[in-house]
Amino acid sequence: MEQREHAVRLWFDMWLKKADLGILSLFSEDAVYIESWGPEYHGAQKIKLWFDEWNTRGTVLQWDILQFFHREDQTVVQWYFRNQMNGGRAEAFDGLSLIRWDPAGRIRFLQEFGCNESRYDPYQDGPVPKFREGSIAWF
């Protein structure tokens, strides 16, 4: 479990430092990575391409690990994420990553799930729900 947690922390640190500290050894060659809002990357080389390219357009400001859950060849990580894109758009949300490990201890599957941090109680003022106007978050 300690080795898996170290690997996840390394992955998050790479984003915070904008530095590839071993992507090709962290992910299996045939790894699949699914972001919470839809993009899907197949293979460690494609994950590295995405990482390198994304970091030319934005900066991860915060990616805090809140807790880990482990079971057999799987790990779930609960986290909080915040970034700033070069064009000015900022994003922040709570999330989970479901990770499956290969026998060598590399990530072979990672799927993110996001949760809007702008939450509210639509029944706060009574039994008739009042939903916020505007667009719904992308995940």
Secondary structure, 3 states (H helix, E strand, C coil): CHHHHHHHHHHHHHHHHCCCCCHHHHEEEEEEEECCCCCEEECHHHHHHHHHHHCCCEEEEEEEEEEEEEECCEEEEEEEEEEEECCCCEEEEEEEEEEEECCCCCEEEEEEEEEECCCCCCCCCCCCCCCCCCCCCCC
